[in-house]
Amino acid sequence: MAVALGPRAARRLLLLVSALKPGLHVPRAWPAASFGSSVTSAKVAVNGVHLHYLRTGEGEHAVLLLPGMLGSGETDFGPQLKNLNKQLFTVVAWDPRGYGHSRPPDRDFPVEFFERDAKDAVDLMKTLQFKKVSLLGWSDGGITALIAAAKYPSYINKVMVWGANAYVTDEDKAIYEGIRDVSKWSERTRKPLEALYGIDYFARTCEKWVDGINQFKRLPGGNICRHLLPLVQCPTLVVHGERDPLVPRSHADFIHQHVRGSRLHLMPEGKHNLHLRFADEFNKLAEDFLQ
């Protein structure tokens, strides 16, 4: 059934379509070689799958970077792996099951897939023998981070999220349908993911993701994790790019209002991938918050 878009949603969809036009530079992929020799790559068995991760730094404060939809540590967090303070932090960027190099298995999207990712993420860091960890989560990774903080409060030190949402609206659903067909994405955005996944797997998994995220719209209030937000006990920073075409300000406000004691930081020029476009500003913000 078609969804009638209001003026704000129509503008968001126009921005999104513009962002996917060929020729527009959307910084996303960072080849592994560009990270330098200080970044190591490995796989470890966790919850019946082999999870891939990148690791750098030797600080006492462990930080896990959680990628967005179809993302991986390699494609989503180049500036953070390169430039977050390696004396203060040990930084791990993981590939959730079915994403990046954590395959097999193929990615699937049961209704509890965010909870599954949260458990995998926590159990990965425990397997790597970190006693406590802070989480930096982008988009889907932000949802996973919030769920992990709510369900495993004694293990989570701090949480920073951006581009995340706790529920799905009709307007969100229409936006997601706008990215279903990856052939309409700009070449600069599409090619690195095709190189990582192969053309067929990438296209098929994107379609499965759209179906997976839209299933929450059928739940009361479009609920993903809104019921868990009051359970988050750790210091939490919610970052929002005010030019984000995918996630409106209302989602950041909702998370801020329902996570007790959280802070909201707005980046007026920030888009959905603000940690890549404004990497220096983002990294300083993250380091100041984590210390």
N, C-alpha and C positions, 0 to 999 in steps of 0.2 A: 504494500500500500504506500502510495506517495505521501510524503510529509510536506505540509505547507510551511515554508520558511518565512520567519519574520525578517524585518529589515536587517537586524544585527546578524542573524544567522546567514542571510544572503551575502552580506559583506564578508563574513568569515569564509564562506565557500568561495567567493570571488578571489580573496587573498590566497586561499589554498591552491586554487586552480592556477593562479598567476605564479605561485611558487614552484609549480610543477612544469611550467612551460619550458621547452628546450632552450638552452642557452643561458639560463640563470644559474649562477654559481651558488651551489648549496654545499658548504664545507661539511663533509661527513667522514669520509674514509681516510684513514691514516695507515699506510702500509706498515707492517710490523717492523720492517727494517729501519724505518724512520725514528723508532723509539730509542735506538741506541743499545749498546751492549748491557746497560744496567737493567733492562727489562727481560725477565725470564718467562718462558712459556712452558706449561705442563698440563697434564691431565691427572685426575685422581678419581677413584671410585667413590660415589656418594649416592645412597638411596637407589642402588641398582643400575645407575648409569655412570658413564665416565664424563665428568665435567671438566671443561677446559678453562684455564684462567691465565692471565698475565700478572706478573708480580714485580714490584720495584720498591726501592727504599729500604731503610733499616731502622726506622723510628719505632718507638715503643707503642705509638698510637696506630692501631690497625684500622684501615679504611677500606670498605668494599664499595666499588663502583658498579651500579646496576643499570644495564642498558635498556633502551626502549624497544618498541615493537620491531621484531626482525633484527635487532641489533646484537652487537657483540662487544667485548672489551676493545678489540682491535679497531672496529669501525666507529665506535661511539665516543671514545675517551682518549684520543691521541694527545691533546694538550694537557690533560690531567696526568697521564702516565709520564709525560716528558717533564712536566714543570712543577707539580706539587712537591713541596719540600721533602726531600728524601731523608733528611736527618730527623725530622719530626715524625714522619709517617711511614708506615709500611702500607703500600697501596696495592690492592688486588682488584683486577677488573675481570669479571667472570662472563662466561657465555651460558645462559640458561639452557636447560635441556631442549634439544631440537633446534637451537640457534647456534650460529657461528660454527665453532669446531666441537661443540658438545653434541655431536651426531655420530652414529645413531643414538637415540631413536629420532624419527621424524617428529617435528613439533605437532602437538595436538592441543585442543582448547576445550577440555571439559569445564564445567562451570566453576570448578575449584582450582583452575590453573594458576591463579595468583597465589593462593594458599600453598599450592605445591611448590611454586617458585620460592616462596618465602622460606619454607622448610629446607629446600635444597640449598638456598643461600646461606642460611645459618649453619646447616650441617657441613657445608663446604668449609666455612671458616673454622669450625670446631675440628674438622679433620686436619686442617692446616695448623692446628694447635694454638690458635689465638684465644686468649681467655675472655676477651671482650672486643667489640667492634663497633665502629660508626659506619653509617650507611649514607651514601650519596646516590640518590635514585632519580633517573630521568624518565618522565613519561610513564610507560608501563613499569619501569624500574622504580619509579617513585611510589606507585601503588603497592608494589611488592615490599618496598622498604617500610611503608606505613603498617602493612599487615605484619611484617616481621617484628616491628617495634611493639605492636599491640600484643602479639602472641608469645613473644620471647623477651619480656621486658628486662629480665636480669642480665641478658647477654648483650643488649644494645646500649651503647654509650650515648651517641647523638645521631640525629637524622636530619638530612637536608634533602628536600625534594623540589623538583621543578617540572612543569608540564604534566602534573598528575591530576587525577580526578577520582572522587570517591563514589560517583554515580554516573549514570548515562541518561541523557535527555533525548527527546525527539530531535532537537537541533544537532546534538552530538552525533546521533545515528546518521543523519543526513550527511554530515561532514565525513564520517567514516566511509560511507558509500562512495564519496567522491575520490577516495584513494584506492578503491578496490582494484581497479584496472591499472596495473603497474606500467603498461605500455604508454600510458598518458603521463608518466612521471618524466621529469627532465632527464636527459642522458647522464648528466653529472651526478644526479641523485641515484639513478637506477644502476649504472654500470658497476660501481663497486660492490653492490649487493648481488648483482648477477655473477660477478667474478667469485664472490664468496660462496654462493649457493648453487649456481647454475640457473639458467633461465627458467626452466620448468619448476624447480623446487621453490624458487623465489616467488614466482607468480602464484603458484598453488598455495603457498603458505600465507601470502598476503590476503588472499581470498578467505582462507580459513580463519585468519586473525579477525577480519571484519565480521565474519559470522560469530566468532567467539566473543568479541567485545559487545556486539549487539545483543547477545543473549541476555545480558544484564538488564536491558530495557524491559524485559518481560517480568522482572522481579519487582516487588513493591518498592516504589521510589527509585527505580532503576539502580538498585543498590549493588555496589561492588564491595566497598569496605566502610561505608559511612557509620555502620553500627560499631566498628572497631576503633574509630578515632578517639573516643573518650578514654580508651584503655591505654593509649600511648602516654608513657610516663616520662620519657627522656626529653632533654632539650631538643627542640625541633625548629628548623628554619624552613619556611615555605617561600620559595622564590618564584616570581612570575614575570614573564616578558609581556609587556603590555601590547606588543604587536604580534602575539602568538595567534596564528590563524586556525589552530587546531583546538586549543583549550582556552575558553574565555575566563576572564578575571573572576567570575562567580565561583569557579571551582577552587581557585586558590583561596578565596575568601572563606569558603565553606570549610576547607581543611584548617585554615587558621583559626576560625571561630570554634571548631570542635576539638582541636588538640589543645588541651589546657596548657597555657604558658608559652605557646608557640609564638614565633616572630614571623612577620610578613615583610619581605623585601621586594620592591618593585623595580624592574629595569625598564625604563620608558621605551628604549629602542629594541629591547630584547624580543626575539621571536622564539619559536619552539626549541631551536637548537642554540639557545643563548650561551651555553657553556663552550660552544665551538666558535661562534661568531664574536663573542666578547670574552675570549678565554682568559686573558690577563685579569680583567675585572672579576670574572667568576672565580678564578683560582684564589685571588686575594680574599674574596668574600668567604670562600670555603675554609681557607686556612685560619682566618680570624675567628670564624665560628667554631672550628674544631678545637682550637687551642684553649 
